[in-house]
Amino acid sequence: MLKAWFFIPKIAFFLFLSDLIYPRLSLTADIIVGEKFIYTVKKDDSLSLIAAKLGVSLERIIEDNNIDPKKHLKIAQKIIVDTRKIVPLKIDDGIIINIPDKTLYHFENGGIKAAFPVGLGLPSWRGKTTWRTPLGKFKITNKRENPEWRVPISIAQKMRLEGKHVEPIVPPGPDNPLGRYALDTTIPSIVIHETIWHTSIYQFRSHGCVRVHPDNMESFFKTVKINTVGEFIYNPVKIAVIGNKKIFLEVHKDIYGYSKNLHEKAKQIIEQRGVGAYVNWDKVENAVRQQAGIPVDITL
């Protein structure tokens, strides 16, 4: 099993936002999940596999550990990894998938039941944005174990253009891209599923669907219920105030180009929280410039 992400309890700051069908509790959670720890390299591990299954940036692993990416890892080698993420918002029950941080957050009874990395849709392909994971609310409509994959016409056409052989229906088994578990949603053609392409997790390589590591998908599939509500959101800049003392900012690349000015976005979020007088603006600028994808302490 993958190393579980922990979470820090939120402080008492939230805004209430109601919705008759898809209730949302808060626009800010003030929770950080994940941790910085030492990972021990296992047999068949590679940098890309470690980055994918733990949900960390490949570039960050290389930089933090001064690794030569051209060299093979050694079994039992120790690597520093940082899986921390600021939870983008809080709900009572349901699923939040924040596209820029490529992470799924599963809430139950007001708390985080699970948080894990996912693979999402291509930003563009041959100049087209057809395969982007869409924003919006959804519900889980069906749970399929050992599913068959009926190849959508659009994906079949793309595969043919790439010179790939296309079967209209892929039966259950080791070659099925949906893996062993699939969750259908109310968004047409958008499925949350296990993937056989592990290195595509924590990347933007799918045709819009949500790809999940087998270890995470197995437990998630068993616990999530039909009619569970969810939402795809787009927050490349997130803030958390922990214990009324520390202010953290997390900035991701604007992969789909929906937030043109991340500097202004960061400033706006900080001012909305009313903590502008308590942050070091040089640290803010540095965090936006680096876009490291991990929480950075910007406290004055």
KEPAFI-198095 format. One line per 5 residues: number of its first residue (from 1); their letters; for each residue x, y, z of N, C-alpha, C. Coordinates in nm, 3 decimals. Example, Ala and Ser with C-alpha at 12.3 -4.5 7.8 and 13.67 -1.06 7.14 Angstrom:
<sites>
1> AS> 1.319:-0.569:0.780:1.230:-0.450:0.780:1.320:-0.330:0.780 ~ 1.285:-0.225:0.708:1.367:-0.106:0.714:1.290:0.003:0.787;
</sites>
This chain:
<sites>
1> MLKAW> 0.083:-0.120:0.000:0.000:0.000:0.000:0.087:0.126:0.000 ~ 0.032:0.234:-0.055:0.107:0.358:-0.057:0.108:0.421:0.081 ~ 0.209:0.503:0.106:0.219:0.573:0.234:0.103:0.670:0.249 ~ 0.029:0.657:0.357:-0.092:0.738:0.375:-0.057:0.883:0.399 ~ -0.139:0.973:0.347:-0.123:1.115:0.373:-0.194:1.148:0.503;
6> FFIPK> -0.135:1.230:0.588:-0.201:1.272:0.710:-0.259:1.410:0.690 ~ -0.338:1.456:0.789:-0.388:1.592:0.775:-0.383:1.665:0.908 ~ -0.374:1.798:0.898:-0.370:1.886:1.015:-0.509:1.946:1.032 ~ -0.571:1.939:1.150:-0.705:1.993:1.168:-0.713:2.139:1.129 ~ -0.826:2.182:1.074:-0.843:2.319:1.026:-0.869:2.414:1.142;
11> IAFFL> -0.841:2.542:1.120:-0.878:2.642:1.219:-1.018:2.691:1.188 ~ -1.074:2.767:1.279:-1.214:2.808:1.264:-1.227:2.930:1.175 ~ -1.212:2.909:1.048:-1.239:3.016:0.951:-1.302:2.954:0.829 ~ -1.427:2.986:0.800:-1.487:2.935:0.679:-1.605:3.020:0.638 ~ -1.637:3.016:0.510:-1.753:3.084:0.456:-1.854:2.978:0.416;
16> FLSDL> -1.980:3.006:0.441:-2.083:2.908:0.407:-2.139:2.936:0.267 ~ -2.146:2.833:0.186:-2.202:2.843:0.052:-2.293:2.724:0.031 ~ -2.421:2.749:0.008:-2.516:2.638:-0.006:-2.552:2.615:-0.150 ~ -2.589:2.491:-0.178:-2.635:2.451:-0.310:-2.736:2.340:-0.288 ~ -2.851:2.351:-0.350:-2.960:2.256:-0.321:-2.925:2.113:-0.359;
21> IYPRL> -2.846:2.095:-0.464:-2.819:1.960:-0.511:-2.680:1.914:-0.468 ~ -2.582:2.001:-0.480:-2.445:1.968:-0.445:-2.398:2.061:-0.335 ~ -2.431:2.032:-0.209:-2.396:2.124:-0.101:-2.247:2.137:-0.082 ~ -2.200:2.260:-0.068:-2.060:2.289:-0.039:-2.056:2.366:0.092 ~ -1.964:2.327:0.180:-1.959:2.390:0.311:-1.870:2.514:0.315;
26> SLTAD> -1.751:2.503:0.257:-1.653:2.609:0.282:-1.567:2.635:0.160 ~ -1.529:2.762:0.143:-1.441:2.798:0.034:-1.294:2.789:0.075 ~ -1.268:2.766:0.201:-1.131:2.747:0.246:-1.130:2.644:0.357 ~ -1.028:2.561:0.360:-1.026:2.451:0.455:-0.921:2.468:0.564 ~ -0.811:2.538:0.531:-0.700:2.552:0.624:-0.652:2.416:0.674;
31> IIVGE> -0.637:2.326:0.579:-0.587:2.190:0.607:-0.472:2.162:0.511 ~ -0.367:2.103:0.563:-0.258:2.055:0.480:-0.251:1.904:0.494 ~ -0.258:1.833:0.382:-0.243:1.688:0.383:-0.105:1.652:0.331 ~ -0.062:1.531:0.358:0.068:1.485:0.313:0.178:1.519:0.411 ~ 0.300:1.488:0.375:0.414:1.513:0.463:0.544:1.508:0.384;
36> KFIYT> 0.648:1.557:0.445:0.783:1.547:0.390:0.851:1.432:0.464 ~ 0.901:1.334:0.390:0.957:1.216:0.453:1.064:1.153:0.364 ~ 1.127:1.050:0.418:1.230:0.977:0.345:1.167:0.852:0.284 ~ 1.177:0.841:0.153:1.125:0.724:0.082:1.241:0.630:0.051 ~ 1.217:0.500:0.073:1.319:0.399:0.043:1.288:0.333:-0.091;
41> VKKDD> 1.381:0.341:-0.182:1.361:0.287:-0.317:1.344:0.136:-0.312 ~ 1.241:0.089:-0.385:1.211:-0.053:-0.392:1.248:-0.110:-0.528 ~ 1.243:-0.240:-0.539:1.273:-0.307:-0.666:1.179:-0.254:-0.775 ~ 1.232:-0.229:-0.892:1.159:-0.182:-1.011:1.115:-0.036:-1.000 ~ 1.153:0.033:-0.893:1.121:0.175:-0.883:1.202:0.255:-0.986;
46> SLSLI> 1.140:0.362:-1.032:1.209:0.462:-1.113:1.165:0.598:-1.062 ~ 1.234:0.702:-1.103:1.196:0.836:-1.060:1.053:0.869:-1.103 ~ 1.017:0.833:-1.226:0.883:0.865:-1.276:0.776:0.786:-1.203 ~ 0.804:0.660:-1.166:0.706:0.580:-1.092:0.688:0.633:-0.951 ~ 0.796:0.672:-0.886:0.787:0.727:-0.751:0.709:0.858:-0.753;
51> AAKLG> 0.741:0.943:-0.848:0.670:1.072:-0.859:0.522:1.050:-0.882 ~ 0.487:0.953:-0.965:0.346:0.929:-0.998:0.269:0.872:-0.880 ~ 0.322:0.770:-0.817:0.244:0.703:-0.712:0.236:0.785:-0.583 ~ 0.334:0.874:-0.560:0.330:0.956:-0.440:0.269:1.094:-0.465 ~ 0.259:1.133:-0.592:0.202:1.263:-0.623:0.298:1.376:-0.593;
56> VSLER> 0.418:1.365:-0.647:0.518:1.470:-0.629:0.578:1.504:-0.765 ~ 0.633:1.621:-0.775:0.694:1.665:-0.899:0.826:1.592:-0.922 ~ 0.844:1.540:-1.043:0.969:1.474:-1.078:1.086:1.571:-1.065 ~ 1.064:1.695:-1.110:1.168:1.796:-1.100:1.204:1.826:-0.955 ~ 1.102:1.824:-0.868:1.126:1.850:-0.726:1.209:1.740:-0.663;
61> IIEDN> 1.181:1.613:-0.697:1.259:1.502:-0.644:1.405:1.514:-0.687 ~ 1.426:1.544:-0.814:1.561:1.557:-0.867:1.637:1.669:-0.796 ~ 1.569:1.784:-0.780:1.633:1.901:-0.719:1.660:1.878:-0.570 ~ 1.560:1.826:-0.497:1.575:1.809:-0.352:1.681:1.705:-0.316 ~ 1.706:1.610:-0.408:1.799:1.502:-0.377:1.928:1.507:-0.459;
66> NIDPK> 1.940:1.612:-0.542:2.060:1.627:-0.625:2.088:1.498:-0.703 ~ 1.984:1.448:-0.769:1.991:1.321:-0.842:2.021:1.346:-0.989 ~ 2.104:1.261:-1.046:2.126:1.262:-1.190:2.017:1.176:-1.253 ~ 1.920:1.234:-1.324:1.808:1.157:-1.379:1.850:1.053:-1.482 ~ 1.973:1.061:-1.531:2.020:0.964:-1.629:2.069:0.834:-1.564;
71> KHLKI> 2.090:0.838:-1.433:2.139:0.720:-1.362:2.023:0.642:-1.300 ~ 2.038:0.510:-1.293:1.935:0.425:-1.233:1.938:0.437:-1.081 ~ 1.820:0.428:-1.021:1.814:0.427:-0.876:1.861:0.293:-0.822 ~ 1.909:0.294:-0.699:1.954:0.172:-0.634:1.851:0.127:-0.530 ~ 1.830:-0.003:-0.519:1.740:-0.056:-0.417:1.790:-0.013:-0.280;
76> AQKII> 1.697:0.031:-0.196:1.725:0.080:-0.059:1.782:0.222:-0.057 ~ 1.795:0.285:-0.173:1.839:0.424:-0.177:1.736:0.513:-0.108 ~ 1.780:0.612:-0.034:1.693:0.702:0.040:1.669:0.830:-0.040 ~ 1.542:0.868:-0.051:1.505:0.986:-0.127:1.410:1.073:-0.046 ~ 1.438:1.203:-0.042:1.348:1.297:0.024:1.231:1.328:-0.069;
81> VDTRK> 1.109:1.311:-0.021:0.990:1.346:-0.099:0.898:1.433:-0.015 ~ 0.826:1.520:-0.082:0.735:1.613:-0.014:0.598:1.601:-0.081 ~ 0.504:1.535:-0.013:0.372:1.512:-0.070:0.268:1.612:-0.019 ~ 0.311:1.716:0.051:0.215:1.807:0.113:0.132:1.882:0.008 ~ 0.004:1.899:0.041:-0.088:1.977:-0.042:-0.184:2.053:0.050;
86> IVPLK> -0.217:2.175:0.011:-0.321:2.250:0.079:-0.456:2.205:0.024 ~ -0.545:2.165:0.111:-0.679:2.125:0.066:-0.750:2.250:0.014 ~ -0.799:2.247:-0.110:-0.849:2.370:-0.173:-0.979:2.423:-0.116 ~ -1.065:2.334:-0.068:-1.188:2.375:-0.001:-1.241:2.258:0.079 ~ -1.340:2.282:0.163:-1.393:2.178:0.251:-1.541:2.158:0.226;
91> IDDGI> -1.581:2.031:0.218:-1.722:1.994:0.209:-1.752:1.890:0.315 ~ -1.878:1.867:0.341:-1.914:1.765:0.440:-1.886:1.625:0.388 ~ -1.942:1.596:0.272:-1.927:1.464:0.212:-1.913:1.478:0.061 ~ -1.825:1.400:0.002:-1.813:1.403:-0.142:-1.669:1.409:-0.189 ~ -1.653:1.446:-0.315:-1.523:1.443:-0.382:-1.491:1.581:-0.440;
96> IINIP> -1.370:1.626:-0.417:-1.318:1.745:-0.482:-1.192:1.705:-0.559 ~ -1.187:1.738:-0.688:-1.067:1.715:-0.767:-1.019:1.851:-0.818 ~ -0.905:1.894:-0.766:-0.848:2.021:-0.809:-0.754:1.994:-0.925 ~ -0.788:2.043:-1.042:-0.714:2.008:-1.163:-0.567:2.051:-1.157 ~ -0.534:2.176:-1.121:-0.391:2.214:-1.122:-0.303:2.131:-1.030;
101> DKTLY> -0.354:2.087:-0.914:-0.268:2.008:-0.826:-0.287:1.858:-0.844 ~ -0.368:1.817:-0.942:-0.380:1.677:-0.983:-0.405:1.587:-0.862 ~ -0.497:1.629:-0.776:-0.523:1.556:-0.652:-0.673:1.541:-0.629 ~ -0.712:1.423:-0.585:-0.851:1.395:-0.547:-0.861:1.397:-0.395 ~ -0.960:1.472:-0.343:-0.986:1.481:-0.200:-1.123:1.420:-0.173;
106> HFENG> -1.127:1.318:-0.087:-1.252:1.250:-0.055:-1.291:1.285:0.089 ~ -1.407:1.350:0.104:-1.455:1.393:0.235:-1.566:1.301:0.284 ~ -1.570:1.280:0.414:-1.676:1.201:0.475:-1.700:1.254:0.616 ~ -1.825:1.287:0.645:-1.862:1.339:0.777:-1.779:1.460:0.818 ~ -1.752:1.547:0.721:-1.682:1.670:0.750:-1.532:1.660:0.758;
111> GIKAA> -1.477:1.540:0.741:-1.333:1.522:0.747:-1.279:1.459:0.620 ~ -1.149:1.461:0.605:-1.086:1.402:0.487:-1.065:1.253:0.510 ~ -1.130:1.173:0.427:-1.113:1.028:0.436:-0.992:0.983:0.357 ~ -0.966:1.049:0.244:-0.851:1.013:0.161:-0.813:1.131:0.072 ~ -0.686:1.136:0.035:-0.637:1.234:-0.062:-0.525:1.167:-0.138;
116> FPVGL> -0.533:1.166:-0.271:-0.431:1.097:-0.348:-0.416:1.157:-0.487 ~ -0.299:1.136:-0.550:-0.274:1.193:-0.683:-0.354:1.124:-0.792 ~ -0.386:1.199:-0.896:-0.460:1.144:-1.010:-0.400:1.197:-1.140 ~ -0.427:1.126:-1.249:-0.390:1.172:-1.381:-0.511:1.234:-1.449 ~ -0.491:1.345:-1.521:-0.602:1.419:-1.580:-0.578:1.447:-1.728;
121> GLPSW> -0.671:1.522:-1.790:-0.675:1.538:-1.934:-0.564:1.622:-1.994 ~ -0.528:1.588:-2.116:-0.427:1.661:-2.192:-0.464:1.809:-2.206 ~ -0.370:1.900:-2.183:-0.399:2.044:-2.205:-0.435:2.072:-2.350 ~ -0.360:2.007:-2.442:-0.387:2.025:-2.585:-0.327:1.909:-2.662 ~ -0.381:1.886:-2.779:-0.329:1.782:-2.869:-0.346:1.831:-3.012;
126> RGKTT> -0.233:1.850:-3.076:-0.232:1.903:-3.212:-0.313:2.032:-3.224 ~ -0.295:2.116:-3.121:-0.361:2.246:-3.121:-0.504:2.247:-3.072 ~ -0.558:2.130:-3.037:-0.696:2.122:-2.990:-0.699:2.096:-2.840 ~ -0.802:2.148:-2.773:-0.816:2.130:-2.628:-0.927:2.031:-2.594 ~ -0.954:1.942:-2.685:-1.065:1.846:-2.672:-1.056:1.760:-2.548;
131> WRTPL> -0.934:1.728:-2.505:-0.918:1.626:-2.401:-0.900:1.682:-2.261 ~ -0.922:1.809:-2.242:-0.910:1.865:-2.107:-1.018:1.808:-2.015 ~ -0.980:1.781:-1.890:-1.080:1.741:-1.792:-1.172:1.860:-1.764 ~ -1.303:1.842:-1.777:-1.395:1.956:-1.764:-1.414:2.000:-1.619 ~ -1.445:2.126:-1.602:-1.484:2.177:-1.471:-1.631:2.149:-1.448;
136> GKFKI> -1.671:2.141:-1.322:-1.813:2.127:-1.294:-1.844:2.019:-1.191 ~ -1.969:2.016:-1.153:-2.017:1.924:-1.051:-2.066:1.794:-1.115 ~ -2.062:1.689:-1.034:-2.104:1.558:-1.085:-2.152:1.470:-0.969 ~ -2.206:1.356:-1.005:-2.238:1.251:-0.909:-2.184:1.119:-0.961 ~ -2.153:1.029:-0.869:-2.114:0.893:-0.907:-2.243:0.817:-0.940;
141> TNKRE> -2.252:0.764:-1.060:-2.375:0.697:-1.105:-2.364:0.546:-1.106 ~ -2.241:0.494:-1.109:-2.227:0.349:-1.120:-2.088:0.308:-1.076 ~ -2.079:0.187:-1.019:-1.952:0.128:-0.980:-1.934:-0.001:-1.059 ~ -1.823:-0.009:-1.136:-1.801:-0.127:-1.220:-1.670:-0.196:-1.181 ~ -1.681:-0.323:-1.147:-1.562:-0.403:-1.116:-1.528:-0.487:-1.238;
146> NPEWR> -1.400:-0.494:-1.272:-1.354:-0.560:-1.394:-1.434:-0.512:-1.515 ~ -1.432:-0.383:-1.541:-1.515:-0.327:-1.648:-1.458:-0.355:-1.787 ~ -1.545:-0.358:-1.886:-1.498:-0.355:-2.024:-1.490:-0.209:-2.066 ~ -1.407:-0.182:-2.165:-1.392:-0.044:-2.214:-1.446:-0.035:-2.355 ~ -1.553:0.041:-2.370:-1.608:0.070:-2.502:-1.541:0.198:-2.552;
151> VPISI> -1.455:0.184:-2.648:-1.371:0.295:-2.692:-1.458:0.403:-2.757 ~ -1.460:0.525:-2.701:-1.536:0.635:-2.762:-1.487:0.663:-2.903 ~ -1.579:0.706:-2.988:-1.545:0.732:-3.129:-1.431:0.833:-3.140 ~ -1.437:0.939:-3.059:-1.334:1.044:-3.068:-1.196:0.989:-3.032 ~ -1.190:0.904:-2.930:-1.061:0.847:-2.891:-1.013:0.749:-2.997;
156> AQKMR> -1.106:0.672:-3.055:-1.069:0.579:-3.162:-1.009:0.655:-3.281 ~ -1.069:0.768:-3.315:-1.017:0.848:-3.425:-0.877:0.900:-3.395 ~ -0.857:0.946:-3.272:-0.725:0.995:-3.232:-0.622:0.883:-3.237 ~ -0.658:0.765:-3.191:-0.566:0.651:-3.192:-0.526:0.614:-3.334 ~ -0.622:0.618:-3.426:-0.592:0.587:-3.566:-0.496:0.689:-3.625;
161> LEGKH> -0.517:0.817:-3.589:-0.427:0.921:-3.638:-0.285:0.901:-3.585 ~ -0.275:0.838:-3.467:-0.145:0.810:-3.408:-0.087:0.678:-3.457 ~ -0.160:0.612:-3.547:-0.112:0.486:-3.603:-0.132:0.366:-3.514 ~ -0.224:0.376:-3.419:-0.249:0.266:-3.326:-0.366:0.179:-3.372 ~ -0.360:0.050:-3.338:-0.470:-0.041:-3.367:-0.583:-0.015:-3.269;
166> VEPIV> -0.706:-0.018:-3.318:-0.821:0.014:-3.234:-0.920:-0.103:-3.231 ~ -0.951:-0.149:-3.112:-1.058:-0.246:-3.091:-1.177:-0.169:-3.034 ~ -1.298:-0.189:-3.087:-1.413:-0.113:-3.038:-1.447:-0.140:-2.892 ~ -1.419:-0.263:-2.847:-1.446:-0.300:-2.708:-1.324:-0.374:-2.654 ~ -1.272:-0.328:-2.542:-1.159:-0.394:-2.476:-1.214:-0.469:-2.355;
171> PPGPD> -1.201:-0.602:-2.352:-1.257:-0.680:-2.241:-1.177:-0.662:-2.113 ~ -1.231:-0.703:-1.999:-1.156:-0.697:-1.873:-1.025:-0.774:-1.884 ~ -0.924:-0.727:-1.816:-0.796:-0.796:-1.818:-0.680:-0.700:-1.806 ~ -0.558:-0.752:-1.813:-0.439:-0.670:-1.789:-0.414:-0.563:-1.894 ~ -0.477:-0.573:-2.011:-0.458:-0.473:-2.116:-0.570:-0.369:-2.120;
176> NPLGR> -0.664:-0.378:-2.027:-0.775:-0.283:-2.025:-0.732:-0.154:-1.955 ~ -0.739:-0.039:-2.025:-0.695:0.088:-1.965:-0.772:0.128:-1.840 ~ -0.893:0.073:-1.820:-0.972:0.107:-1.702:-0.931:0.027:-1.579 ~ -0.842:-0.070:-1.598:-0.799:-0.149:-1.485:-0.910:-0.235:-1.429 ~ -0.909:-0.254:-1.298:-1.008:-0.342:-1.233:-1.131:-0.268:-1.182;
181> YALDT> -1.121:-0.135:-1.169:-1.230:-0.060:-1.106:-1.259:0.068:-1.183 ~ -1.387:0.097:-1.200:-1.427:0.220:-1.268:-1.551:0.279:-1.202 ~ -1.552:0.411:-1.189:-1.666:0.484:-1.134:-1.720:0.577:-1.242 ~ -1.841:0.554:-1.286:-1.903:0.640:-1.386:-1.959:0.766:-1.319 ~ -1.958:0.877:-1.392:-2.009:1.002:-1.338:-2.117:1.059:-1.429;
186> TIPSI> -2.185:1.162:-1.380:-2.289:1.228:-1.459:-2.233:1.316:-1.569 ~ -2.100:1.339:-1.570:-2.039:1.413:-1.680:-2.011:1.313:-1.792 ~ -2.068:1.333:-1.910:-2.052:1.237:-2.019:-1.906:1.201:-2.047 ~ -1.879:1.071:-2.053:-1.748:1.016:-2.089:-1.640:1.037:-1.983 ~ -1.674:1.095:-1.868:-1.574:1.116:-1.763:-1.589:1.007:-1.657;
191> VIHET> -1.485:0.926:-1.646:-1.483:0.811:-1.556:-1.364:0.825:-1.462 ~ -1.383:0.792:-1.336:-1.273:0.782:-1.240:-1.234:0.635:-1.235 ~ -1.112:0.602:-1.274:-1.079:0.460:-1.288:-0.934:0.430:-1.254 ~ -0.911:0.305:-1.224:-0.776:0.255:-1.207:-0.705:0.262:-1.343 ~ -0.574:0.272:-1.343:-0.503:0.276:-1.470:-0.390:0.175:-1.474;
196> IWHTS> -0.366:0.120:-1.593:-0.254:0.028:-1.611:-0.127:0.105:-1.648 ~ -0.142:0.235:-1.676:-0.029:0.321:-1.711:0.009:0.405:-1.590 ~ 0.085:0.346:-1.500:0.111:0.407:-1.370:0.185:0.540:-1.379 ~ 0.276:0.553:-1.475:0.353:0.678:-1.483:0.270:0.794:-1.536 ~ 0.147:0.767:-1.582:0.061:0.877:-1.628:-0.013:0.943:-1.513;
201> IYQFR> -0.004:0.884:-1.393:-0.064:0.945:-1.275:0.017:1.068:-1.235 ~ -0.051:1.168:-1.187:0.009:1.297:-1.153:0.067:1.365:-1.277 ~ 0.002:1.336:-1.390:0.037:1.397:-1.518:-0.093:1.437:-1.588 ~ -0.079:1.511:-1.697:-0.194:1.548:-1.779:-0.183:1.474:-1.912 ~ -0.225:1.346:-1.910:-0.208:1.261:-2.028:-0.335:1.186:-2.068;
206> SHGCV> -0.441:1.198:-1.992:-0.562:1.123:-2.023:-0.646:1.195:-2.127 ~ -0.758:1.133:-2.164:-0.851:1.196:-2.257:-0.965:1.265:-2.181 ~ -0.935:1.307:-2.059:-1.032:1.376:-1.976:-1.069:1.301:-1.851 ~ -1.055:1.166:-1.856:-1.089:1.084:-1.740:-0.986:1.100:-1.628 ~ -1.020:1.043:-1.512:-0.937:1.054:-1.393:-0.868:0.920:-1.370;
211> RVHPD> -0.737:0.917:-1.382:-0.659:0.794:-1.364:-0.605:0.786:-1.221 ~ -0.619:0.666:-1.161:-0.584:0.647:-1.021:-0.492:0.525:-1.006 ~ -0.395:0.536:-0.916:-0.305:0.424:-0.888:-0.385:0.306:-0.832 ~ -0.349:0.181:-0.869:-0.425:0.063:-0.823:-0.445:0.056:-0.672 ~ -0.342:0.087:-0.594:-0.356:0.080:-0.447:-0.461:0.178:-0.398;
216> NMESF> -0.457:0.300:-0.449:-0.555:0.401:-0.407:-0.694:0.369:-0.459 ~ -0.703:0.321:-0.583:-0.834:0.297:-0.643:-0.907:0.182:-0.576 ~ -0.836:0.080:-0.536:-0.901:-0.035:-0.473:-0.973:0.006:-0.345 ~ -0.906:0.081:-0.259:-0.969:0.122:-0.133:-1.076:0.227:-0.157 ~ -1.052:0.319:-0.251:-1.150:0.423:-0.283:-1.277:0.361:-0.339;
221> FKTVK> -1.262:0.265:-0.428:-1.377:0.199:-0.490:-1.465:0.130:-0.385 ~ -1.402:0.072:-0.286:-1.477:0.000:-0.182:-1.554:0.093:-0.090 ~ -1.505:0.215:-0.071:-1.568:0.304:0.026:-1.664:0.405:-0.036 ~ -1.637:0.449:-0.160:-1.722:0.551:-0.221:-1.857:0.490:-0.258 ~ -1.962:0.569:-0.247:-2.098:0.520:-0.269:-2.158:0.581:-0.396;
226> INTVG> -2.250:0.507:-0.457:-2.326:0.562:-0.569:-2.406:0.683:-0.519 ~ -2.415:0.785:-0.602:-2.479:0.914:-0.571:-2.390:1.008:-0.489 ~ -2.266:0.966:-0.463:-2.172:1.059:-0.400:-2.153:1.179:-0.492 ~ -2.157:1.299:-0.434:-2.142:1.420:-0.516:-1.994:1.455:-0.527 ~ -1.962:1.529:-0.632:-1.824:1.570:-0.651:-1.816:1.695:-0.737;
231> EFIYN> -1.696:1.749:-0.749:-1.677:1.867:-0.832:-1.532:1.875:-0.880 ~ -1.515:1.907:-1.007:-1.385:1.941:-1.063:-1.369:2.092:-1.051 ~ -1.263:2.135:-0.982:-1.238:2.277:-0.965:-1.101:2.312:-1.023 ~ -1.073:2.442:-1.030:-0.946:2.487:-1.089:-0.887:2.597:-1.003 ~ -0.805:2.556:-0.905:-0.740:2.650:-0.814:-0.588:2.632:-0.820;
236> PVKIA> -0.519:2.704:-0.909:-0.373:2.691:-0.915:-0.303:2.758:-0.798 ~ -0.373:2.847:-0.727:-0.315:2.915:-0.612:-0.404:2.888:-0.490 ~ -0.343:2.835:-0.383:-0.419:2.801:-0.263:-0.348:2.859:-0.140 ~ -0.428:2.889:-0.037:-0.373:2.946:0.086:-0.429:2.869:0.205 ~ -0.350:2.860:0.310:-0.394:2.799:0.435:-0.334:2.875:0.551;
241> VIGNK> -0.417:2.903:0.651:-0.371:2.964:0.775:-0.381:2.857:0.883 ~ -0.268:2.815:0.935:-0.263:2.703:1.028:-0.238:2.753:1.170 ~ -0.332:2.723:1.258:-0.315:2.757:1.399:-0.308:2.905:1.427 ~ -0.365:2.989:1.338:-0.361:3.134:1.355:-0.219:3.188:1.361 ~ -0.121:3.109:1.318:0.018:3.151:1.329:0.091:3.148:1.195;
246> KIFLE> 0.077:3.038:1.122:0.152:3.020:1.000:0.062:3.034:0.877 ~ 0.112:3.106:0.779:0.038:3.126:0.654:0.116:3.056:0.543 ~ 0.049:2.968:0.470:0.113:2.892:0.364:0.047:2.924:0.230 ~ 0.129:2.929:0.127:0.082:2.953:-0.009:0.133:2.839:-0.098 ~ 0.044:2.786:-0.180:0.082:2.679:-0.272:0.045:2.722:-0.414;
251> VHKDI> 0.142:2.717:-0.505:0.120:2.764:-0.641:0.157:2.655:-0.741 ~ 0.066:2.631:-0.834:0.087:2.532:-0.941:0.088:2.602:-1.076 ~ 0.142:2.534:-1.174:0.137:2.586:-1.310:-0.008:2.598:-1.356 ~ -0.035:2.702:-1.429:-0.169:2.722:-1.486:-0.177:2.640:-1.614 ~ -0.191:2.508:-1.598:-0.173:2.414:-1.707:-0.274:2.434:-1.822;
256> YGYSK> -0.397:2.474:-1.789:-0.499:2.495:-1.893:-0.511:2.642:-1.934 ~ -0.434:2.729:-1.870:-0.438:2.869:-1.908:-0.565:2.941:-1.868 ~ -0.627:2.899:-1.757:-0.751:2.962:-1.712:-0.727:3.080:-1.619 ~ -0.607:3.090:-1.561:-0.574:3.198:-1.469:-0.451:3.270:-1.523 ~ -0.472:3.375:-1.596:-0.364:3.436:-1.673:-0.254:3.498:-1.588;
261> NLHEK> -0.290:3.553:-1.472:-0.190:3.623:-1.391:-0.190:3.564:-1.251 ~ -0.097:3.472:-1.226:-0.092:3.405:-1.096:-0.046:3.500:-0.985 ~ 0.032:3.603:-1.019:0.073:3.701:-0.918:-0.050:3.776:-0.865 ~ -0.136:3.819:-0.956:-0.258:3.888:-0.914:-0.352:3.793:-0.840 ~ -0.354:3.668:-0.884:-0.438:3.568:-0.818:-0.394:3.547:-0.673;
266> AKQII> -0.263:3.537:-0.653:-0.211:3.518:-0.518:-0.242:3.639:-0.430 ~ -0.222:3.758:-0.486:-0.251:3.881:-0.411:-0.399:3.886:-0.373 ~ -0.484:3.851:-0.467:-0.629:3.854:-0.442:-0.669:3.758:-0.331 ~ -0.615:3.636:-0.335:-0.649:3.536:-0.234:-0.601:3.578:-0.096 ~ -0.482:3.633:-0.089:-0.427:3.678:0.039:-0.511:3.792:0.096;
271> EQRGV> -0.549:3.886:0.011:-0.630:3.999:0.059:-0.770:3.954:0.099 ~ -0.826:3.857:0.027:-0.958:3.805:0.063:-0.956:3.741:0.201 ~ -0.842:3.679:0.235:-0.830:3.619:0.368:-0.799:3.721:0.477 ~ -0.768:3.843:0.437:-0.739:3.947:0.535:-0.607:3.930:0.606 ~ -0.509:3.868:0.539:-0.381:3.842:0.604:-0.266:3.914:0.533;
276> GAYVN> -0.300:4.012:0.450:-0.197:4.083:0.375:-0.090:4.147:0.461 ~ -0.129:4.192:0.581:-0.033:4.259:0.670:0.058:4.160:0.741 ~ 0.028:4.030:0.727:0.102:3.929:0.803:0.187:3.838:0.714 ~ 0.200:3.874:0.584:0.280:3.791:0.495:0.403:3.866:0.448 ~ 0.503:3.792:0.412:0.624:3.847:0.353:0.603:3.845:0.201;
281> WDKVE> 0.586:3.962:0.141:0.550:3.969:0.000:0.663:3.924:-0.091 ~ 0.787:3.931:-0.044:0.898:3.876:-0.122:0.885:3.723:-0.131 ~ 0.843:3.661:-0.020:0.821:3.516:-0.021:0.705:3.480:-0.112 ~ 0.603:3.566:-0.114:0.488:3.543:-0.201:0.532:3.545:-0.347 ~ 0.608:3.646:-0.384:0.656:3.659:-0.522:0.743:3.540:-0.560;
286> NAVRQ> 0.825:3.496:-0.468:0.913:3.382:-0.495:0.832:3.254:-0.514 ~ 0.729:3.236:-0.432:0.644:3.117:-0.443:0.571:3.114:-0.578 ~ 0.523:3.229:-0.620:0.453:3.237:-0.749:0.551:3.213:-0.863 ~ 0.669:3.264:-0.851:0.768:3.249:-0.957:0.812:3.102:-0.970 ~ 0.832:3.034:-0.857:0.880:2.896:-0.860:0.770:2.796:-0.898;
291> QAGIP> 0.645:2.823:-0.856:0.534:2.731:-0.885:0.573:2.588:-0.850 ~ 0.619:2.570:-0.726:0.673:2.441:-0.683:0.566:2.336:-0.655 ~ 0.441:2.379:-0.637:0.335:2.283:-0.613:0.332:2.225:-0.474 ~ 0.402:2.288:-0.378:0.398:2.247:-0.239:0.373:2.371:-0.153 ~ 0.318:2.354:-0.031:0.293:2.469:0.055:0.424:2.538:0.096;
296> VDITL> 0.427:2.669:0.080:0.543:2.749:0.117:0.503:2.845:0.228 ~ 0.582:2.850:0.334:0.555:2.939:0.446:0.584:3.084:0.402 ~ 0.479:3.166:0.398:0.495:3.306:0.356:0.471:3.402:0.472 ~ 0.472:3.348:0.593:0.447:3.430:0.712:0.553:3.538:0.727 ~ 0.510:3.658:0.763:0.601:3.769:0.785:0.695:3.738:0.901;
</sites>
